[in-house]
């Protein structure tokens, strides 16, 4: 398997524009996570899905952020409208199962978002 | 609520020195997992180890070793004979047994290994 694949790797956009980040999890994994990494807040969980269903979105900063998982092999994180404070590295991760039988979370390479 | 504290923001060592990265955690769960991830300058997050709360055996993998002590809620990471390639940010993380290992991360320790 190629691992978790994120696109794009880098995104520069102007304030107010819509931004869509994409993620393809490892085949067979039933959990998908979106994390954000900033200097100020470190690595924080935004939202996670189990079997394509959003389970906990309490980390989503505000209504400008939305995430979807239309099928087991694809997820998007959308910011509309984008603001400079959204500039960060966004990571997608996936894992299989929970409890003792689970795997660790495997991370994608991240998308570095810059909003100017 | 879960919390992970990595009090060491940055550590600098000379190559071949041993170095220990500290991690202290807080959780009300009796069953949980602890992790270490490495983030090299290229930016990706690389999994290093996972331990569950019932297994306090120390683990050694090559130059890496981990010391898990429930009595002090610590999960420390030691690199023996450090190398320049070990230079990275190291994150300790905590997960409960549900949620597919959704992680609460510490703030990370920047390790710089110099010649």
Interface residues (C-beta under 8 A of the other chain):
Chain A: X30 X31 X33 X35 X42 X43 X44 X45 X48 X50 X55 X56 X89 X91 X93 X95 X96 X97 X98 X99 X100 X102 X103 X104 X105 X106 X107 X108 X109 X110 X112
Chain B: X35 X37 X43 X44 X45 X47 X50 X52 X91 X97 X98 X99 X100 X101 X102 X103 X104 X105 X106 X107 X108
